[in-house]
C-alpha cells in the first residue's frame, strides 16, 4: 500500500496479453479515489524477465487466465511464480465465463480458492 497525502492508495497490477479492453478496464478501476491500476503485458517466463516483473511493488495482482495469444501460457502458471516471491499479495485470476466453462468441461477447478463468475469486472 502506498501512502499519498494522508490517503491510502492501493496499486493493482493488471496482467493481460490483450491491449484495448484491458486498458479501458484499468482506466475505469483507476477512477476510484483509492486505487491505481496499471495494465502490463505478461512477462516472458525466464529468470531475468520474471525477476524484473516480480520486482515491481503492488498491492494486488489481477491476471487474465488466458495469456495464450502473446505468451502461450495460462495466468495460473504465472501465479506460481508470484506466490513464491510474494506469498501475501492477493491474486485474482479473471477470464471470460465461456473460456472457463470450456477449460473446466465439467471437471472441478484445481488451483482456485474460489470460483465466481460475473458478467463484467467493473
Phi and psi in radians as a Rosetta constraint file:
Dihedral C 1 N 2 CA 2 C 2 CIRCULARHARMONIC -1.744 0.35
Dihedral N 2 CA 2 C 2 N 3 CIRCULARHARMONIC 2.547 0.35
Dihedral C 2 N 3 CA 3 C 3 CIRCULARHARMONIC -1.933 0.35
Dihedral N 3 CA 3 C 3 N 4 CIRCULARHARMONIC 2.219 0.35
Dihedral C 3 N 4 CA 4 C 4 CIRCULARHARMONIC -2.302 0.35
Dihedral N 4 CA 4 C 4 N 5 CIRCULARHARMONIC 2.142 0.35
Dihedral C 4 N 5 CA 5 C 5 CIRCULARHARMONIC 0.846 0.35
Dihedral N 5 CA 5 C 5 N 6 CIRCULARHARMONIC 0.868 0.35
Dihedral C 5 N 6 CA 6 C 6 CIRCULARHARMONIC 1.094 0.35
Dihedral N 6 CA 6 C 6 N 7 CIRCULARHARMONIC 0.176 0.35
Dihedral C 6 N 7 CA 7 C 7 CIRCULARHARMONIC -1.961 0.35
Dihedral N 7 CA 7 C 7 N 8 CIRCULARHARMONIC 2.552 0.35
Dihedral C 7 N 8 CA 8 C 8 CIRCULARHARMONIC -1.506 0.35
Dihedral N 8 CA 8 C 8 N 9 CIRCULARHARMONIC 2.264 0.35
Dihedral C 8 N 9 CA 9 C 9 CIRCULARHARMONIC -2.104 0.35
Dihedral N 9 CA 9 C 9 N 10 CIRCULARHARMONIC 2.252 0.35
Dihedral C 9 N 10 CA 10 C 10 CIRCULARHARMONIC -1.802 0.35
Dihedral N 10 CA 10 C 10 N 11 CIRCULARHARMONIC 2.292 0.35
Dihedral C 10 N 11 CA 11 C 11 CIRCULARHARMONIC -1.750 0.35
Dihedral N 11 CA 11 C 11 N 12 CIRCULARHARMONIC 2.271 0.35
Dihedral C 11 N 12 CA 12 C 12 CIRCULARHARMONIC -1.964 0.35
Dihedral N 12 CA 12 C 12 N 13 CIRCULARHARMONIC 2.258 0.35
Dihedral C 12 N 13 CA 13 C 13 CIRCULARHARMONIC -1.785 0.35
Dihedral N 13 CA 13 C 13 N 14 CIRCULARHARMONIC 1.987 0.35
Dihedral C 13 N 14 CA 14 C 14 CIRCULARHARMONIC -1.796 0.35
Dihedral N 14 CA 14 C 14 N 15 CIRCULARHARMONIC 1.951 0.35
Dihedral C 14 N 15 CA 15 C 15 CIRCULARHARMONIC -1.758 0.35
Dihedral N 15 CA 15 C 15 N 16 CIRCULARHARMONIC 2.061 0.35
Dihedral C 15 N 16 CA 16 C 16 CIRCULARHARMONIC -2.697 0.35
Dihedral N 16 CA 16 C 16 N 17 CIRCULARHARMONIC 2.492 0.35
Dihedral C 16 N 17 CA 17 C 17 CIRCULARHARMONIC -1.513 0.35
Dihedral N 17 CA 17 C 17 N 18 CIRCULARHARMONIC -0.236 0.35
Dihedral C 17 N 18 CA 18 C 18 CIRCULARHARMONIC -1.408 0.35
Dihedral N 18 CA 18 C 18 N 19 CIRCULARHARMONIC 2.876 0.35
Dihedral C 18 N 19 CA 19 C 19 CIRCULARHARMONIC -2.030 0.35
Dihedral N 19 CA 19 C 19 N 20 CIRCULARHARMONIC -1.026 0.35
Dihedral C 19 N 20 CA 20 C 20 CIRCULARHARMONIC -1.093 0.35
Dihedral N 20 CA 20 C 20 N 21 CIRCULARHARMONIC -1.053 0.35
Dihedral C 20 N 21 CA 21 C 21 CIRCULARHARMONIC -1.071 0.35
Dihedral N 21 CA 21 C 21 N 22 CIRCULARHARMONIC -0.801 0.35
Dihedral C 21 N 22 CA 22 C 22 CIRCULARHARMONIC -1.109 0.35
Dihedral N 22 CA 22 C 22 N 23 CIRCULARHARMONIC -0.599 0.35
Dihedral C 22 N 23 CA 23 C 23 CIRCULARHARMONIC -1.138 0.35
Dihedral N 23 CA 23 C 23 N 24 CIRCULARHARMONIC -0.706 0.35
Dihedral C 23 N 24 CA 24 C 24 CIRCULARHARMONIC -1.111 0.35
Dihedral N 24 CA 24 C 24 N 25 CIRCULARHARMONIC -0.729 0.35
Dihedral C 24 N 25 CA 25 C 25 CIRCULARHARMONIC -1.110 0.35
Dihedral N 25 CA 25 C 25 N 26 CIRCULARHARMONIC -0.780 0.35
Dihedral C 25 N 26 CA 26 C 26 CIRCULARHARMONIC -1.047 0.35
Dihedral N 26 CA 26 C 26 N 27 CIRCULARHARMONIC -0.702 0.35
Dihedral C 26 N 27 CA 27 C 27 CIRCULARHARMONIC -1.141 0.35
Dihedral N 27 CA 27 C 27 N 28 CIRCULARHARMONIC -0.689 0.35
Dihedral C 27 N 28 CA 28 C 28 CIRCULARHARMONIC -1.156 0.35
Dihedral N 28 CA 28 C 28 N 29 CIRCULARHARMONIC -0.734 0.35
Dihedral C 28 N 29 CA 29 C 29 CIRCULARHARMONIC -1.090 0.35
Dihedral N 29 CA 29 C 29 N 30 CIRCULARHARMONIC -0.715 0.35
Dihedral C 29 N 30 CA 30 C 30 CIRCULARHARMONIC -1.173 0.35
Dihedral N 30 CA 30 C 30 N 31 CIRCULARHARMONIC -0.243 0.35
Dihedral C 30 N 31 CA 31 C 31 CIRCULARHARMONIC -1.266 0.35
Dihedral N 31 CA 31 C 31 N 32 CIRCULARHARMONIC -0.333 0.35
Dihedral C 31 N 32 CA 32 C 32 CIRCULARHARMONIC -1.159 0.35
Dihedral N 32 CA 32 C 32 N 33 CIRCULARHARMONIC 2.400 0.35
Dihedral C 32 N 33 CA 33 C 33 CIRCULARHARMONIC -1.059 0.35
Dihedral N 33 CA 33 C 33 N 34 CIRCULARHARMONIC -0.463 0.35
Dihedral C 33 N 34 CA 34 C 34 CIRCULARHARMONIC -1.911 0.35
Dihedral N 34 CA 34 C 34 N 35 CIRCULARHARMONIC 0.231 0.35
Dihedral C 34 N 35 CA 35 C 35 CIRCULARHARMONIC -2.225 0.35
Dihedral N 35 CA 35 C 35 N 36 CIRCULARHARMONIC 2.500 0.35
Dihedral C 35 N 36 CA 36 C 36 CIRCULARHARMONIC -2.185 0.35
Dihedral N 36 CA 36 C 36 N 37 CIRCULARHARMONIC 2.483 0.35
Dihedral C 36 N 37 CA 37 C 37 CIRCULARHARMONIC -2.353 0.35
Dihedral N 37 CA 37 C 37 N 38 CIRCULARHARMONIC 2.217 0.35
Dihedral C 37 N 38 CA 38 C 38 CIRCULARHARMONIC -2.071 0.35
Dihedral N 38 CA 38 C 38 N 39 CIRCULARHARMONIC 2.134 0.35
Dihedral C 38 N 39 CA 39 C 39 CIRCULARHARMONIC -1.505 0.35
Dihedral N 39 CA 39 C 39 N 40 CIRCULARHARMONIC 2.269 0.35
Dihedral C 39 N 40 CA 40 C 40 CIRCULARHARMONIC -2.263 0.35
Dihedral N 40 CA 40 C 40 N 41 CIRCULARHARMONIC 2.654 0.35
Dihedral C 40 N 41 CA 41 C 41 CIRCULARHARMONIC -1.271 0.35
Dihedral N 41 CA 41 C 41 N 42 CIRCULARHARMONIC 2.621 0.35
Dihedral C 41 N 42 CA 42 C 42 CIRCULARHARMONIC -1.134 0.35
Dihedral N 42 CA 42 C 42 N 43 CIRCULARHARMONIC 2.466 0.35
Dihedral C 42 N 43 CA 43 C 43 CIRCULARHARMONIC -1.306 0.35
Dihedral N 43 CA 43 C 43 N 44 CIRCULARHARMONIC 2.746 0.35
Dihedral C 43 N 44 CA 44 C 44 CIRCULARHARMONIC -1.207 0.35
Dihedral N 44 CA 44 C 44 N 45 CIRCULARHARMONIC 2.473 0.35
Dihedral C 44 N 45 CA 45 C 45 CIRCULARHARMONIC -1.534 0.35
Dihedral N 45 CA 45 C 45 N 46 CIRCULARHARMONIC 1.074 0.35
Dihedral C 45 N 46 CA 46 C 46 CIRCULARHARMONIC -2.119 0.35
Dihedral N 46 CA 46 C 46 N 47 CIRCULARHARMONIC 2.882 0.35
Dihedral C 46 N 47 CA 47 C 47 CIRCULARHARMONIC -1.017 0.35
Dihedral N 47 CA 47 C 47 N 48 CIRCULARHARMONIC -0.848 0.35
Dihedral C 47 N 48 CA 48 C 48 CIRCULARHARMONIC -1.108 0.35
Dihedral N 48 CA 48 C 48 N 49 CIRCULARHARMONIC -0.807 0.35
Dihedral C 48 N 49 CA 49 C 49 CIRCULARHARMONIC -1.158 0.35
Dihedral N 49 CA 49 C 49 N 50 CIRCULARHARMONIC -0.728 0.35
Dihedral C 49 N 50 CA 50 C 50 CIRCULARHARMONIC -1.130 0.35
Dihedral N 50 CA 50 C 50 N 51 CIRCULARHARMONIC -0.715 0.35
Dihedral C 50 N 51 CA 51 C 51 CIRCULARHARMONIC -1.054 0.35
Dihedral N 51 CA 51 C 51 N 52 CIRCULARHARMONIC -0.738 0.35
Dihedral C 51 N 52 CA 52 C 52 CIRCULARHARMONIC -1.136 0.35
Dihedral N 52 CA 52 C 52 N 53 CIRCULARHARMONIC -0.798 0.35
Dihedral C 52 N 53 CA 53 C 53 CIRCULARHARMONIC -1.088 0.35
Dihedral N 53 CA 53 C 53 N 54 CIRCULARHARMONIC -0.824 0.35
Dihedral C 53 N 54 CA 54 C 54 CIRCULARHARMONIC -1.307 0.35
Dihedral N 54 CA 54 C 54 N 55 CIRCULARHARMONIC -0.189 0.35
Dihedral C 54 N 55 CA 55 C 55 CIRCULARHARMONIC -1.376 0.35
Dihedral N 55 CA 55 C 55 N 56 CIRCULARHARMONIC -0.272 0.35
Dihedral C 55 N 56 CA 56 C 56 CIRCULARHARMONIC -1.306 0.35
Dihedral N 56 CA 56 C 56 N 57 CIRCULARHARMONIC 2.347 0.35
Dihedral C 56 N 57 CA 57 C 57 CIRCULARHARMONIC -1.465 0.35
Dihedral N 57 CA 57 C 57 N 58 CIRCULARHARMONIC 2.414 0.35
Dihedral C 57 N 58 CA 58 C 58 CIRCULARHARMONIC -2.679 0.35
Dihedral N 58 CA 58 C 58 N 59 CIRCULARHARMONIC 2.800 0.35
Dihedral C 58 N 59 CA 59 C 59 CIRCULARHARMONIC -1.709 0.35
Dihedral N 59 CA 59 C 59 N 60 CIRCULARHARMONIC -0.325 0.35
Dihedral C 59 N 60 CA 60 C 60 CIRCULARHARMONIC -2.774 0.35
Dihedral N 60 CA 60 C 60 N 61 CIRCULARHARMONIC 2.429 0.35
Dihedral C 60 N 61 CA 61 C 61 CIRCULARHARMONIC -1.766 0.35
Dihedral N 61 CA 61 C 61 N 62 CIRCULARHARMONIC 2.262 0.35
Dihedral C 61 N 62 CA 62 C 62 CIRCULARHARMONIC -2.022 0.35
Dihedral N 62 CA 62 C 62 N 63 CIRCULARHARMONIC 1.981 0.35
Dihedral C 62 N 63 CA 63 C 63 CIRCULARHARMONIC -2.211 0.35
Dihedral N 63 CA 63 C 63 N 64 CIRCULARHARMONIC 2.263 0.35
Dihedral C 63 N 64 CA 64 C 64 CIRCULARHARMONIC -1.255 0.35
Dihedral N 64 CA 64 C 64 N 65 CIRCULARHARMONIC 2.308 0.35
Dihedral C 64 N 65 CA 65 C 65 CIRCULARHARMONIC -1.173 0.35
Dihedral N 65 CA 65 C 65 N 66 CIRCULARHARMONIC -0.597 0.35
Dihedral C 65 N 66 CA 66 C 66 CIRCULARHARMONIC -1.719 0.35
Dihedral N 66 CA 66 C 66 N 67 CIRCULARHARMONIC 1.588 0.35
Dihedral C 66 N 67 CA 67 C 67 CIRCULARHARMONIC -1.817 0.35
Dihedral N 67 CA 67 C 67 N 68 CIRCULARHARMONIC 0.332 0.35
Dihedral C 67 N 68 CA 68 C 68 CIRCULARHARMONIC -1.174 0.35
Dihedral N 68 CA 68 C 68 N 69 CIRCULARHARMONIC -0.477 0.35
Dihedral C 68 N 69 CA 69 C 69 CIRCULARHARMONIC -1.094 0.35
Dihedral N 69 CA 69 C 69 N 70 CIRCULARHARMONIC -0.797 0.35
Dihedral C 69 N 70 CA 70 C 70 CIRCULARHARMONIC -1.708 0.35
Dihedral N 70 CA 70 C 70 N 71 CIRCULARHARMONIC -0.704 0.35
Dihedral C 70 N 71 CA 71 C 71 CIRCULARHARMONIC -1.945 0.35
Dihedral N 71 CA 71 C 71 N 72 CIRCULARHARMONIC -0.393 0.35
Dihedral C 71 N 72 CA 72 C 72 CIRCULARHARMONIC 1.424 0.35
Dihedral N 72 CA 72 C 72 N 73 CIRCULARHARMONIC 0.356 0.35
Dihedral C 72 N 73 CA 73 C 73 CIRCULARHARMONIC -2.395 0.35
Dihedral N 73 CA 73 C 73 N 74 CIRCULARHARMONIC 2.924 0.35
Dihedral C 73 N 74 CA 74 C 74 CIRCULARHARMONIC -1.580 0.35
Dihedral N 74 CA 74 C 74 N 75 CIRCULARHARMONIC 2.680 0.35
Dihedral C 74 N 75 CA 75 C 75 CIRCULARHARMONIC -1.008 0.35
Dihedral N 75 CA 75 C 75 N 76 CIRCULARHARMONIC -0.586 0.35
Dihedral C 75 N 76 CA 76 C 76 CIRCULARHARMONIC -1.127 0.35
Dihedral N 76 CA 76 C 76 N 77 CIRCULARHARMONIC -0.432 0.35
Dihedral C 76 N 77 CA 77 C 77 CIRCULARHARMONIC -1.186 0.35
Dihedral N 77 CA 77 C 77 N 78 CIRCULARHARMONIC -0.681 0.35
Dihedral C 77 N 78 CA 78 C 78 CIRCULARHARMONIC -1.189 0.35
Dihedral N 78 CA 78 C 78 N 79 CIRCULARHARMONIC -0.576 0.35
Dihedral C 78 N 79 CA 79 C 79 CIRCULARHARMONIC -0.998 0.35
Dihedral N 79 CA 79 C 79 N 80 CIRCULARHARMONIC -0.714 0.35
Dihedral C 79 N 80 CA 80 C 80 CIRCULARHARMONIC -1.028 0.35
Dihedral N 80 CA 80 C 80 N 81 CIRCULARHARMONIC -0.728 0.35
Dihedral C 80 N 81 CA 81 C 81 CIRCULARHARMONIC -1.165 0.35
Dihedral N 81 CA 81 C 81 N 82 CIRCULARHARMONIC -0.752 0.35
Dihedral C 81 N 82 CA 82 C 82 CIRCULARHARMONIC -1.100 0.35
Dihedral N 82 CA 82 C 82 N 83 CIRCULARHARMONIC -0.818 0.35
Dihedral C 82 N 83 CA 83 C 83 CIRCULARHARMONIC -1.062 0.35
Dihedral N 83 CA 83 C 83 N 84 CIRCULARHARMONIC -0.617 0.35
Dihedral C 83 N 84 CA 84 C 84 CIRCULARHARMONIC -1.201 0.35
Dihedral N 84 CA 84 C 84 N 85 CIRCULARHARMONIC -0.513 0.35
Dihedral C 84 N 85 CA 85 C 85 CIRCULARHARMONIC -1.685 0.35
Dihedral N 85 CA 85 C 85 N 86 CIRCULARHARMONIC -0.617 0.35
Dihedral C 85 N 86 CA 86 C 86 CIRCULARHARMONIC -2.255 0.35
Dihedral N 86 CA 86 C 86 N 87 CIRCULARHARMONIC 1.271 0.35
Dihedral C 86 N 87 CA 87 C 87 CIRCULARHARMONIC -1.139 0.35
Dihedral N 87 CA 87 C 87 N 88 CIRCULARHARMONIC -0.341 0.35
Dihedral C 87 N 88 CA 88 C 88 CIRCULARHARMONIC -1.760 0.35
Dihedral N 88 CA 88 C 88 N 89 CIRCULARHARMONIC -0.073 0.35
Dihedral C 88 N 89 CA 89 C 89 CIRCULARHARMONIC -1.471 0.35
Dihedral N 89 CA 89 C 89 N 90 CIRCULARHARMONIC 2.208 0.35
Dihedral C 89 N 90 CA 90 C 90 CIRCULARHARMONIC -1.126 0.35
Dihedral N 90 CA 90 C 90 N 91 CIRCULARHARMONIC 2.545 0.35
Dihedral C 90 N 91 CA 91 C 91 CIRCULARHARMONIC -2.252 0.35
Dihedral N 91 CA 91 C 91 N 92 CIRCULARHARMONIC 2.264 0.35
Dihedral C 91 N 92 CA 92 C 92 CIRCULARHARMONIC -2.081 0.35
Dihedral N 92 CA 92 C 92 N 93 CIRCULARHARMONIC 2.099 0.35
Dihedral C 92 N 93 CA 93 C 93 CIRCULARHARMONIC -1.625 0.35
Dihedral N 93 CA 93 C 93 N 94 CIRCULARHARMONIC 2.313 0.35
Dihedral C 93 N 94 CA 94 C 94 CIRCULARHARMONIC -2.188 0.35
Dihedral N 94 CA 94 C 94 N 95 CIRCULARHARMONIC 2.719 0.35
Dihedral C 94 N 95 CA 95 C 95 CIRCULARHARMONIC -2.904 0.35
Dihedral N 95 CA 95 C 95 N 96 CIRCULARHARMONIC 2.935 0.35
Dihedral C 95 N 96 CA 96 C 96 CIRCULARHARMONIC -1.312 0.35
Dihedral N 96 CA 96 C 96 N 97 CIRCULARHARMONIC 2.538 0.35
Dihedral C 96 N 97 CA 97 C 97 CIRCULARHARMONIC -1.069 0.35
Dihedral N 97 CA 97 C 97 N 98 CIRCULARHARMONIC -0.641 0.35
Dihedral C 97 N 98 CA 98 C 98 CIRCULARHARMONIC -1.179 0.35
Dihedral N 98 CA 98 C 98 N 99 CIRCULARHARMONIC -0.509 0.35
Dihedral C 98 N 99 CA 99 C 99 CIRCULARHARMONIC -1.243 0.35
Dihedral N 99 CA 99 C 99 N 100 CIRCULARHARMONIC -0.733 0.35
Dihedral C 99 N 100 CA 100 C 100 CIRCULARHARMONIC -1.067 0.35
Dihedral N 100 CA 100 C 100 N 101 CIRCULARHARMONIC -0.793 0.35
Dihedral C 100 N 101 CA 101 C 101 CIRCULARHARMONIC -1.086 0.35
Dihedral N 101 CA 101 C 101 N 102 CIRCULARHARMONIC -0.697 0.35
Dihedral C 101 N 102 CA 102 C 102 CIRCULARHARMONIC -1.121 0.35
Dihedral N 102 CA 102 C 102 N 103 CIRCULARHARMONIC -0.736 0.35
Dihedral C 102 N 103 CA 103 C 103 CIRCULARHARMONIC -1.219 0.35
Dihedral N 103 CA 103 C 103 N 104 CIRCULARHARMONIC -0.704 0.35
Dihedral C 103 N 104 CA 104 C 104 CIRCULARHARMONIC -1.293 0.35
Dihedral N 104 CA 104 C 104 N 105 CIRCULARHARMONIC -0.756 0.35
Dihedral C 104 N 105 CA 105 C 105 CIRCULARHARMONIC 0.768 0.35
Dihedral N 105 CA 105 C 105 N 106 CIRCULARHARMONIC 0.820 0.35
Dihedral C 105 N 106 CA 106 C 106 CIRCULARHARMONIC 1.489 0.35
Dihedral N 106 CA 106 C 106 N 107 CIRCULARHARMONIC -0.097 0.35
Dihedral C 106 N 107 CA 107 C 107 CIRCULARHARMONIC -1.497 0.35
Dihedral N 107 CA 107 C 107 N 108 CIRCULARHARMONIC 2.777 0.35
Dihedral C 107 N 108 CA 108 C 108 CIRCULARHARMONIC -1.230 0.35
Dihedral N 108 CA 108 C 108 N 109 CIRCULARHARMONIC 2.369 0.35
Dihedral C 108 N 109 CA 109 C 109 CIRCULARHARMONIC -1.269 0.35
Dihedral N 109 CA 109 C 109 N 110 CIRCULARHARMONIC 2.098 0.35
Dihedral C 109 N 110 CA 110 C 110 CIRCULARHARMONIC -1.678 0.35
Dihedral N 110 CA 110 C 110 N 111 CIRCULARHARMONIC 2.547 0.35
Dihedral C 110 N 111 CA 111 C 111 CIRCULARHARMONIC 1.463 0.35
Dihedral N 111 CA 111 C 111 N 112 CIRCULARHARMONIC 0.033 0.35
Dihedral C 111 N 112 CA 112 C 112 CIRCULARHARMONIC -1.875 0.35
Dihedral N 112 CA 112 C 112 N 113 CIRCULARHARMONIC 2.257 0.35
Dihedral C 112 N 113 CA 113 C 113 CIRCULARHARMONIC -1.273 0.35
Dihedral N 113 CA 113 C 113 N 114 CIRCULARHARMONIC -0.694 0.35
Dihedral C 113 N 114 CA 114 C 114 CIRCULARHARMONIC -2.546 0.35
Dihedral N 114 CA 114 C 114 N 115 CIRCULARHARMONIC 2.460 0.35
Dihedral C 114 N 115 CA 115 C 115 CIRCULARHARMONIC -2.138 0.35
Dihedral N 115 CA 115 C 115 N 116 CIRCULARHARMONIC 2.072 0.35
Dihedral C 115 N 116 CA 116 C 116 CIRCULARHARMONIC -2.379 0.35
Dihedral N 116 CA 116 C 116 N 117 CIRCULARHARMONIC 2.138 0.35
Dihedral C 116 N 117 CA 117 C 117 CIRCULARHARMONIC -1.757 0.35
Dihedral N 117 CA 117 C 117 N 118 CIRCULARHARMONIC 2.294 0.35
Dihedral C 117 N 118 CA 118 C 118 CIRCULARHARMONIC -2.275 0.35
Dihedral N 118 CA 118 C 118 N 119 CIRCULARHARMONIC 2.830 0.35
Dihedral C 118 N 119 CA 119 C 119 CIRCULARHARMONIC -1.393 0.35
Dihedral N 119 CA 119 C 119 N 120 CIRCULARHARMONIC -0.522 0.35
Dihedral C 119 N 120 CA 120 C 120 CIRCULARHARMONIC -2.580 0.35
Dihedral N 120 CA 120 C 120 N 121 CIRCULARHARMONIC 2.526 0.35
Dihedral C 120 N 121 CA 121 C 121 CIRCULARHARMONIC -1.245 0.35
Dihedral N 121 CA 121 C 121 N 122 CIRCULARHARMONIC -0.763 0.35
